[in-house]
Amino acid sequence: MEDTLKSVLSGKKADYIEIRVEESKTDSIEFQGPELEQAGGSIKFGGSVRAFVKGGVGFVSFNRLKDLEEKVDLAIKQAELIGSRSSESTNLSPVKVINDKVTIETIEDPREIPLDKKINLFKNYNDIILSYGEPISSSRINYFDKYTKLYFANSEGSYIEQEKLDLGGNITAVASKGENTQMSRVGFGSSKDFGEARNLEDNIKTSCKRASDMLEAPPIKGGEYTVVLDPTLAGIFVHEAFGHLSESDFVFENPELQKLMKLGTQFGPKELNIYDTGDSVGSRGYLKYDDEGVQTEKTDLIKEGQLVGRLHTRETADKMDEKPTGSARAINYNHPPICRMRTTCIAPGDASFDDMIKDIKEGVYAVDAYGGQTNGEMFTFKAGEAYMIRNGEIAEMVRDVNLTGNVFTTLSNIEAIGNDFMIRDSGGGCGKGGQGPLPTSQGAPSLKIQKVVIGGKS
Amino acid sequence: MDDIIKKAKEKGEEAELFQVTHKTTPVEFENNRLKNIKTQELNSYALRLIKDGRLGFSTSTKEDNPEELLEKARQSSTFGRNFEPNLPENDPVELKDMYDPKVQEVPLEKLIELGTELVDTMKNKNSDVLAQAEVEKAETKITIKNTRGFDNSYTKSSFTIMGGAMLMVGKSFLTFGSFKSLPNYDPDTAEIKEELLQDLEFGPKEVDITSGNYDVIISPSAMGDVFRPIIASIDGQAVEKKMSPFRDKLEQKLFDDRVSLIDMPHKPWTPGMCPFDDEGTLTKETPFIKEGTLLNFPLDLLTANSLKMEPTGHAVRSALSLPSPGLHNAVLEPGETELKDMIKSIDKGVYVKDLMGAWAGNPYGGEVNGNISLGYLIENGEIVGRIKDCMFSCNTFEVLKDQLVDFSKESKWMGSISYPYAQLEGVSITAKG
């Protein structure tokens, strides 16, 4: 592969060219109710070329390697068509030329487990749900593991071969009574260990109970509340509330926003520290080199409440005169890399859970995550499970809890940061620009936040 | 890959090969300038193999390994679910008006010109705007072959124009957009421009809102979120797996008389047209909800078989996944009122253009909760400004039964469903403070 890619690149006329080739093997398993809906394998092969000419960018993807030369020429032609009309340049921040081969290290490698063994494990989980009894009426289980080999070469002389492993899943219990249907799920994920899928029996039983209890729980009354988030939901919070705004493709050509996002600006209390890292070995957001061939790092975003950094591709780093952070990621060969998170974390504080809730007269304890969304400024994050807090104690369960906030106010409303930090992975991922679900991870402790708006009938 | 079906047949196995060839060329403008031209190609194969009555499945984007594909599907069939129904063997009729040769013929320069026009329209209205645009031509060919002799394909064209922008208003991010995507080449951008200019007009002016119940107009884009519980609950698989609250409700009146949802897969020049579904069953017009009464669930072969019903021709799949029930070209029937008259009729209300995060969570309870990422306050029949930092909440099953004022005359295709605007009364908005 190295010779093929390098020989195609030699002698081509463009400011910059990169080629990515990817082959992957995926196993996936899906149960719905008692049926094993799917247990099968997928083999993917494909590649893409990105060429830069005088500010224009051409991108071409393909499935047949024999077409490579023709695709490189097409990408250059497309870039020239734009470059000839453009007055602005698109430059890439300089980075080290890298020649490396990255292999994966695993604890329990899913590729060494026969498909029938994997199916049996999930069938046992499925049986736990389906034999739980009323009101549990159905189940849904999704599992995948994916092994990828990536080849990267660019016209600056870098050549990287990188192996990646990604696995994850969700196990959902469904309860129903009359027209009321409620669900609760257990998620897991890893980049090195199938063991993360094991020993989930107790969590699954808890999920069955939660789904059953939710049938009796009323929807939450809408309003502004003091909330306490568990580490899982706090992880989604940091991803939506600040992570996306740290992605510089949103900022690099927006002068007004750059003023608001000046390094040194105070965003939260002194206790607040947020970072995004490619170094979290074992989590799904782990990454040694990004899809521009840049080595990843731990990037501090907020230190002691102040903005200190952001996530960059080579293009955004050049424009803002900062350093690339190894944050250029593509969902697969069919898309160009864009600025993305890896593992986004709020560092632990020193508050205990009891301290957080003890002074709350009426508030909400929100646990576990169903996903979220942001436009950069306003964001939402949905709880998997929630309880009212009354007079400093956890009280009745409520459901349909979707929380919203605003990056310029909510971070400064963080009142306490817990000491119970953990990195959590789920079977989901992050979507952006039509590229999802991308494996990302979040780490956080419990958080106490004031004045969070929760939707619902008044 | 061509004789993979023959090879399976020789072994006495049933098999189906689903091949997708997709080519798309988008021209992209970012932050007011022409930035990318992409050419994305995908050629994929998905094989379903039924051996000893059990279903096996494998997929590949490599064309040179039919044996591996066959072997993987065989292996997977040893665990697969029972597959009792027969694969289709009928002859589909050819549909006209789904392929327009002009789409591929249009030169890149014309795509660039259309995008430039949208960007300039926004820049001329407000020079601080960061405008985005995308003009894309695409072509998709679907081929299905099976061991019962079905061997058919169709090719669909698609032409998409999208415009949008981000504008900083103090510390507020105003993000808006408009698009159309149809099989035929139609370079008319008047409606897109009108919508973009409207958001540029009203978006920068912010007004306060307090929590309460309001008359609400929901745009086709936000209808995608508000209608989600119904789409999820009519789904044949959700019925089969006992997740859907509608599972015992066929022939029952669940909604207001004006709620009719009808799938029209042969409607000319619409986005989801297809002569047969993604496992070869012929498609036809199917009413799911008619005048508020639930009439049909979209079903594929397997769900129909297990529910002991007839397949409706609603197998839908992506290039590399198994089929499951879905919609092709569903039309939520429009109403009598024009959007402008809906706005005029409201003394104090909210016009919801986009919701954020409302897709998350359990759809089967009917609850929809989302941040109003783009929405306006209406006072005395006029839009007065943008509202922010507030949540929209409703139970779709309830509001479309008792709180529907009307649907609009105007409709818009949002993917596989055409939605009108909906006016609802007494919908809860939760705001700060």
Interface residues (C-beta under 8 A of the other chain):
Chain A: Q32 G33 E35 L36 E37 Q38 A39 G40 G41 S42 I43 K44 F45 G46 G56 V57 G58 F59 V60 S61 F62 N63 R64 L74 A75 Q78 A79 L81 I82 R85 S86 E88 T90 L115 D116 I119 S137 S138 R140 V174 S176 G178 E179 N180 T181 Q182 M183 P219 G222 G223 E224 E253 N254 E256 L257 L260 N334 H335 P336 Y370 G371 G372 Q373 T374 N375 G376 E377 M378 F379 T380 F381 K382 R399 D400 N402 T404 N406 F408 K451 V453 I454 G455 G456 K457 S458
Chain B: E30 N31 R33 L34 K35 N36 I37 K38 T39 Q40 E41 L42 N43 S44 G56 F57 S58 T59 S60 T61 K62 E63 N65 E68 L69 K72 A73 Q75 S76 T78 F79 G80 R81 L108 I112 D128 L130 M166 M168 K171 S172 F173 T175 S211 G212 N213 Q237 E240 K241 K242 M243 S244 P245 L320 L322 M356 G357 A358 W359 A360 G361 N362 Y364 G365 E367 N369 G370 N371 S373 K388 D389 C390 M391 F392 S393 N395 F397 S428 T430 A431 K432 G433
